[in-house]
Amino acid sequence: MTKFNIITYSIILTIASVFTCNAYAQPNTSNIVFSSSPKFEERAVWLATIGGIDWPRTKATDINSTERQKKELRDILDKLKNANINVVLLQTRIRGSVIYPSDIEPWDQAITGHPGKAPSYDPLQFAIEECHKRGIELHAWLVSIPLGTAQRQRSYGNKSITSHHPELCKTVGGETFMIPGQTGTADYIADICKEIVTRYDVDGISLDYIRYPESQYKFNDDNLYKKAQSQGYNRSISDWRRDNITRIVHKVHDVVKPIKPWVKLSSSPIGKYRDLSRFSSGGWNCYNAVYQAPQEWLRDNKQDMLFPMMYFLGNNFYPFLFDWNENRYGHPVVPGLGIYFLDPHEGKWTLNDVRAQMHTARKSQIGGIAFYRNQYLVNNTKGLYDTSCEEFFPYPALTTPMRWMKNTGTPSKPNNLIKKGENLSWQYDEPIKDNKCQRILFNIYSSNEYPVDITKAENIVATRVQEKNIQIDKLRSDIGCYFAVTAINRYGFESEALQEKDHGPMRTIEFIRDFIKDQYKAPAKNIDNKQKTKNKPTKTAKNKTKVKNNKSTPKEDSQSTKVTVIDFSKYLD
């Protein structure tokens, strides 16, 4: 790890002032002080479809079961919306199979229960529409290199990649993989990404397992390395393997961005980049164990963000979190938390282990938080869902603007904002560029103060609204009496706010005074004095009792909150 700069050091001191613990102790958190809710933050969930472990549990074999399958997803998304999650990573390519009608790969068995069999609807299109209705981004999560067992691939018959592209596949120990060293592998994966981006309004493409197989599989491609050497390659085999993985990442970027430059490209690398000067990765890291170079992908703007799989505790988490933060080159890095370890069948994590990681990630401003995986969040494992809703995500948040990209533009603000009854409407003309509609969405803010401050997360009441109107009574219950609307483009850049002009009935004494002054042309001071005299309570026992009761206030909960996290000074070189 390089030396921390002044800004990073200040962040650590800020965290240390909130959290205290012994130098090498595991986080032991009985209570945690609240972190402020930021306006911009990635709040992601991996939603796995392999084997239907997150969705779908019901197989779509007829009309009724198809509707139940759809309802399952709606119910999941409703809970995620309630928790103010703003990104769903939906497993779209599973193991050489997909959940949409593809010209390249067969249907995965997760949808109908039968390999290669199509349902009566398009699950990916349905998921995108349902996410967008709720203001949630959908990123297509693609498993890149693993193809599952050889038996699994045989179940797809001549539609299997092992059948029509055997030169790109290798089976070792019963498991089949794409071969990163074959140049055709990059083209094949990029073609799948191109198919999805061309056909669907996805918000992102996220590459999972974009790495060499783990050493346990004894995957060997020395023959291809020797061939590369004979053609003039003069670097080590480790460099060559990293170059192979990087070539796939670059190819996906070069195919997707010309089609829809706002589609966010990401990956889920191993949670430790490489050994640090004072902390070992234990042999399990991106750079040396599986030949990934994701920090370079960010540096070169070939990836827009990362979701590293940081499924560790203590010294295996915190120093590596700050290493990611130091080397993110202005991009969001969203640490993936292994919340499945909250399940007693999976591990022995406590809720406070996860809370400490969430607070630390937020305080570091690294980019956000991701949960692996959906089931353990929505099932409220050890109270995580309740904690997320009440402690961490009480208000919505916008995803991070893509500031690292050029020519993104800033949309003009909407116009003609009208509140009529429970309906709020506005006008906006969508710009057309290169014969394609650059879709504009809208954010809604509300407050009891005028003008509405759109920098505060607590004033956000709806995000990524697709229409030019919204029903106020369908928004959250603590909504204010003033409204503002902004336009936001697909890169996450937001317009100036259009503030409500027709305020309607105000709930402030200032408005009442102004109204009386206008109607009766009387000085506000006289009116106030008359009103005070008129309403002055008589000195009766009853009135005295009322005054006394009004002065009484309920006692506040005086319980102190404490948290024990990590002494971050030990991570300084």
N, C-alpha and C positions, 0 to 999 in steps of 0.2 A: 504494500500500500504506500502510495506517495504521501508526503507530509500534507496535513490538512491546511487548507488556506484559511484566511481570517474569517471568511463568511461561514465555512463549515464548522470552524471551531466555535463561533458564536452560537450556531445552531445546537452544538453539543452542550454548551454551557446552559443554553435555555432549557434543554431537556433535563440536564442534570439538576437544574434548580427546581424542576417539577418532580423528578423521580430520584429516589435515593436507594442505594443497596450496597452490599459488600462487593468488593472488587470482582470476585469470580463466582458470585452466587447466581443461581437461576432466578429469573423474575418471580417474586412472591408477592402478589398484589391482592390485598383484601378489598381495597377500594381505590378508585382512580379519579383524579380530578378531571373535569371536562375539558376537552380540546375544543377550541372555537371551530365552527363549521365553515369551511372555505367555500367561496363561490365556484372555484374551478378545482375539480378532483375526479380522477377516474375511479369509479366504484364498480368493479367487475366481478362477474361470476362465471365460472366454467360450467356449462350445462352439457353433460355427457349423454350421448345417445348410444354408445357401445353397450350392447346387451340391454338397453333400456334402463340403465342404472339410475339416471336422473329422469329421463323421458325418452320414449313413451313406455309406460307400464302396460298399457292396453295395445294390442296389435290390431291394425286396421284391416279387417277381413271382410266387413260388410258396412252398410250405412250406419248402423247403430254403434258399432265398435269404432268406426272412423270419427263419429261425433264425440264419443267418449275420449278418444285420443286427443282431439282438438281441445276439448274442455280441460283435460289434464294440463295442457300447455298454458291455456288462458289462466287457470288457477295459479300456476307457478308464477307467471308474469305479473298477475295481480299482487302476489305477495312481494315480489321483487320491487314492483312499483311502490308499494306501501313502505318498503324499506329504503326508498330513494336510491336504488341501484340504477346506474345509468348506462352500463355496458353488459351485454350478454354475449359470451363466447360460446356459440352453438356448434357442437361437433358435427361438421358437415361432411367431411371425408373421414371415414373410420379406419379401415384397413384395406385399402385398394377398393373401397366401395363407398357409396354416397347416399344422401337422403334427398336427392332431387333427380328429376329425369335428365340423365347425362348422355351425351353422345360418346363419352370416353370410358366411363366406368359403370359397373352394374349397381343396382339397388342393394343397399345393405339390408340384412334381415331384420334389423331393429324395428323397421316400420310395419311390416306385414307378418313377420315371423318366418318368412321364407326367403332364402337368398335369391336375389335377382328378380323378385316379384314386386311389381309396382302397385302402389295404393291408388285410390280413386281421386286423390288430390295431391298437390305439391306441398310437402311439409316445409320446405325451405321458404317458399313464397308466403305460406301461411304464417310462419314464425316471424318473417320480416314485417309483414303487415301488422301483426299483433304487437310486436315490439314498438313499432313506430307510432301506433295508436297511443301508446303509454309514454312516449317521449324517450324511449330507450334505444340506444344504438345496438345493432346486431353485427357482430363480427363473425365471419365464417371461419371456424376453427378446423384446420386441416392437419391430419396426421400424415407426415411427409414420407419418411423412410420405411417404417415397419409396415408389413403387409399381413401380419398375423401368421397363423400356422399354414403349412402347406395344404393341410386338409381343408382349411377355410377357403383357400383360393380354388381348390378343386371343386368346391361346391358351386362356384360361379360358372363352371364349364368353360366354353369358348369365349365367354365375356370377361374372363379373368385376365388381369394384366400379365400373369405368368404364361397365359396362352398366346396372347397377341403381341406381347413384348418380352419374350423370354430373355433377351440379351440385357435387359435392364434389371433383372432379378437374380437373387442368390439365396439359396436355402441352406441354413446351417443349424444343426441341432433341432430340426423340425420347424424352425421359424424362418419365414421368408422376409427378405428385405430388398428395397431398391438399392442399386449400387451407386453410391455418390460419385465414384470415379468415372462412370460412363457419362459422356457429355449429353447423351439423350435423356438422362434422368432429369436434368434441369429443364429441358424443353418440355418433357412430359408433365412435370409438376406445374410449370408455368402455364401450360395449355389448360389445365384444370382451373387454375386461378382466372385465366382469361374467360373461360366459359362461364364461370360464376359471376364475374364482374360485368360481363356483357349482358347477361340475361337478368340479373337481379340487382335490386337497389340495396346492396349490402353497404355497411358503413366501414367495414374493415375485412382484411384477410389476415388470419393469424396462423403462422406455421408452427406446428408442434412436432416434436421429435425430428427437428431439422438438424440432425447430428448423426455421427457414426454409431453403430450398435455398441452397446456396452461390451467390455472385455470378456464377460462371461460367455458371450456367443462365439468368441474366437473367429470373428468375421475377418477374412483375409482378402485383400485386393492388391497384394504385392506384384502380381503380374501386370496390372495396369500401371503401377508406379514405375516398374522397370521399362515399360513401353514409353512412358512419359520421359524417362531419363534418356532413352535412345533418341528421343526427338528434341533433346536439348534442355530438359528441365534439370536444374542444378541445385535445387534446394532439398531439405530433408523430407522424409516421408511424412512427418508430422505436419510440416508446412504444406505439403501437397494435399493432404487430407483436409486441412482447414481451407485451402483454396477451393477444393471440390464443393464443400458445404457453402462457402461464400459465393461460388458461382451460381448455385441454385437461388440464393437470396437475391443476387443481382439480377438474374434472369426474370424472376417474379416481378421485381421492381420495374424493370425495363418493359415488361409486357403490360402491367396493370396501369401504371401512372399515365401513359399517353391516352388511355381510354377514359379513366375517371381519376384524375389526380388527387381528388379529395378522399379517396378510399385509403384508410389507414392500414399500413403494412406493419405487422408485428410478428414476434415469435415468443416462444416460451423456453428460454434456455435453462440449463442447469443453474441452480440458485447461487452458486459460487463461481465467480469468473475464473480465478486462478489462485494459487497460494499467495497469501499476503506476507509482508516482511515479518510479522509477529504472530500470524495465525495461519495454520495449515488447513487446507481444504480436506484433508484426510484422503487424498487421492481421487476425490469426486468433484470435478470442476469442468467448466465449459472448455477451457483452452487446451488442456492436455489429455483429459480423459475421453472426451467425445468430439474434440476438434471443432468447436464452435468459436467464433470471434465476434460476438454480438456488440461489444463496445465499439469495435471498428465499424460495424454496420450502422450504428448511430452516428458516429463521426462522419461517415461518408454520405449520410442522409439516404441510405438504402432501406432503412427501417424508420418508421415514425415513432415507435415506442416498443418497449419490451415488457413482458410479463414473466420475469424469472421465477422459477419454481423454488421458493425459499422455504421448504418444508422442514425447517430445523429450529432448534431452540438455543438460547444462550449465546456462547461464543461462536457457534456455527451459524448464527443469524446476524447479530448486530454489527460486527466489523465488516461483514460482507455487504450488508445493507448500505453502509456508508461508503464502501468502495464503489458500489453501483452509483450512488449519488454523486460521487466525485467525477465519474467518468460517463456522464449521460449526455454531454454536449448539447444541453438545452432541450432535450427530449424528455417526455415522461418515462420513468421506469416505475412500473407498478408491481411491487412485490406480491407474489402469490403466496398466500398463507395456507398451510396444510391443516385446514380445519377438520379434515376427516380424522385426525388424531384425537379429536374430542370424543369420538365414539369409542367406548371401552373395548370394542372388538378390534379397533385399529391401533390404539395407542393410549397413553396416559396423560394427555395434555389436559390442563385445566382451562376454564374460561379466562382466567387472569393471565395465562400465558399468551392467549390470543389478544386480549385487550392491551397488554403491554406492547406487543408488536404493532398493533393498529395505532396506538398513540405515538409510538416512536416514528413510524412511517409518516404520519401526518405532520408531526413536529419538524421532521427533516425536510418537508416539502419536496419529497422525491417524485411524486406524481400521483399517488393514490394507493388503493388497496384492492387486491383481487382474492377471491375465495375459491379454493378447490375443495369441495365442489358444491353444486347447488343444493343437493339433498341435505347436507349437514347444516346449511344456513336456514332454508325454509322449514325444516323440521325442528328448528329451535334447539339444536343439540346443546345441552348444558346452558341454555338460555342465551345463545349467541344471537338469534334473531331479535329477541327483545332488546338486548344490549345494543345491537346495531341500530335499531329504530330509535331508541330513546337516548342513547349516549353519544353515538357517533354520527348518525345520519338523520337528525331530526328535520332537516330541511333539504330540499333538492340541491343538486350541484350541476354545473355545466362541465362538459369534458373540455380538456385543455385545447386552446386554439393552436393550430399548426403553424406556429411562428417561424419555424425553420424552412418553410416553403416560400417560393417566390410567386408573385402574380396571383395572390389569393384574393385581393380586393377586400373592401369593407362595404357591406350593403347600405343603401340609403335607408333612412328610418321610415316606418309606416306613416300613414296619414289618416285623418278623419276618424279618430277614435271616438266611438259612441257607446255609452252605457244606457241601455233601455231595459228596465226591469231586471231580469236575471241574465240578460244577454249582453255580452261585450263584443263589439265588432270593430273592424278597422279595414283600411284599404291598402293595397300594395300591388305594384306591377312587377311581375317576375322578369328579370333580364334574360335575354336569349343570347347565347354565345356559341359560335361554331355550329349552328343548327341543332344544338342540344340545350335543353333547359337546365340551367344551373339552379337547382331547386333552393328556394328560400324558405326557412322555417321561422317560427316566432316564439319568443319567450315572454311570459306574462309576470309582472311584478305587482305587488299590492302592499299598502301600508296605511296607517292612520296618520302619517305625516305627509305633508305636501311640500315640494315635489317628492315622489317616491324615489328613494335612494336605491339605484340598481346595482350598487357595489356590494350590498349586503345579502348574504345567502338567505337570511330569514325572510327577505321580501320576495323571494322567488316562489311563485305559486304554480307555474306550469312551464315546461320546457319543450322545445322542439315541436311546437303545435303546428299541424299541417294545414289547417283551415285558417280562414281570416275572421273567425269568430269563436267564442267559447262561452259555455254556460257557467256563470259565476257560482251558482248553487252546487255545481259538481266539483268545485275546488275545495281546498282544505277549510276546516271550520273556523280557523282563527284569521280569516282573511280581513284585510283592512278596508277602509271606505274609499281610498284613492287607488287608481290603477295606472300602470304604464306598460307599454308594449315596445319590444325591440325586434328587429329582424336579425336573423343569424344565418350565415351561409354554411355550406357543408365543411368548410375548413375551420369552423368554430369562431369566426370573426363576427362581432356583434355591432349593430348600428347604434346610433344615439337613441335615446329613449323618447318615444312619443308619450307625453304625459296627458292624462285625462283632463279635458277642459270643462265638460259638463259635470260638475262635481256632485250634483244631486244634493239631497239633504245632508248637511254636515253634522257631525256629532260633537262640535266644539262650542264653547260659550262665546268665543270670538265671532263665529259666524252668526250666532243669534243676535249679538249686539249690533253687528253690521247690518243685519236684516232690519232690525227695529229702527235704527238710525235712518235707513233708506226710506222706510215706510212712513215714519212719523216726523222725520226731520228734527228729532229731539237729540240733545247732547247725550252721549252715552253715559256720562257721569251722572246726570240727573236721573236717567232711567235706572241706573244701578242703585242709586240711593233710594229711589221710590220702591224699587223691587225689594231691597233689603229691609226697608221699613214695613212694607206690606207683609213680607214673609217672616218677620222677626217673631220667634217663638215666645209664647207667654210663659211666665214663670210658674208652671204647674209641676206637680210631682211627676206627672206622666212625661212631660217634656224633659225634665231633668234626667229621668231614667233613660230616655232616648239618647240624649247627649252622652251620657256615661257609657251606654252600650256602643255608640259610634266610635268612642275613643278606644275601646278595647280591641285588641288585635290578637289573633291566635299566635301561640308561641311557635317559632320556627324550629325546624329540626336542627339541633346544634351538633349533631354527630360529625366528627371530623372525618375527612377522607385522606387516605394515604395510598401510596403506591411504591412498590419496590421494583426498580428496573435495573439498569446497568450503569456503572460508573464509566462513562464514556472516555474519561481522560486516559484510561489504560490503552485505548486504541491509537493514541498519538505516537508517532515515531519519535 
